[in-house]
Structure formats: structure tokens, C-alpha cells
Amino acid sequence: MSTIQGIAQSGLEAATARLSVSANNVANALTPGFTPSRVAAADVKGGGVSSAVAPAVDAAAEARADRALLAGSGTDLIGEVVAQSQASQLYQANLATLQTADELFQAALKLKP
């Protein structure tokens, strides 16, 4: 089984990947023919998460809000704002997990005679 630090670290890495992919999608929003990507996360046996970057499943559906504005790009800027907000929240949650694990470790050290 993974340690709590390892599990939280994998979550931090997945959140970082999500934010990076979303930033790339926004940066290329005006690129004609650009296909946005998504991060696919999967549970790891024993705890944690692994992530992989893959093209978005349905780029046409993702461009529902701003297709005319973006001249052929499949980037949904509204969806990207949501994705960035989610990545930020995931990062904060995993960071809080690391901080709690550290506090528990420090408390356990104080109990040791």
C-alpha cells in the first residue's frame, strides 16, 4: 500500500497535469484545427492516481459556447475555466492532505519516549 504522502503526491501531479493541459488548450484556442486535450486519471492499486494526456473525446461538443468566435478550434473556454478551477481545488486538497500527514507524523514523534 502506498504511503499517504505518495498518494497525495500523485494527486498533486495529476492536478498539475490538468492545469498544464488546460493552459495549453487556452493558449491554442485561436489556432484553427487545434484539438484540445484532457487528462485521464485512473486509480492506482494500493492508493493514488495516475494520469495521462489524451485528446478530448468530442471536440465538437466541447466547443458549444464559442465555436464561431474561435474559427475552427475545438477549445471551450468556459470549460477550460471550470477545468482550471477544479485543478486548483484538487491541488489544494492534496496539499492539505500532505500538511495533515506531516502534522500527524510530528505528533507521533512527540509521543515517542
Order of alpha helices (4+ residues) and beta strands (2+ residues): alpha-beta-beta-alpha-alpha
